[in-house]
Amino acid sequence: MNKHHFPLISVPFEQLSDTPLQGMQMRRLNDSSDISMVYDELLEYDIRKKSQTAEFNKRLPGFIKAVNKICDCAKVNLQ
């Protein structure tokens, strides 16, 4: 099976310490460096055919801000 997985998380790694996900390599959804690595991997594995790095970098801060807003709202709703 030649499939690629791109596990993304929105919680700190420490919160996974006692879960089955603990040993998996994951990327943080709200970290620009991690999301940039996922973008590069999508290109590397031909999942994304065309590189639009300038557009990606332009939109990335807004994406990170939106993810953080969603995560903050989820935290409030869980309390």
HELIX and SHEET records of a PDB file:
HELIX    1   1 PHE A   13  LEU A   16  5                                   4    
HELIX    2   2 SER A   32  GLU A   44  1                                  13    
HELIX    3   3 THR A   53  LEU A   78  1                                  26    
SHEET    1   A 2 LEU A   8  ILE A   9  0                                        
SHEET    2   A 2 ARG A  27  ARG A  28  1                                        
END                                                                             
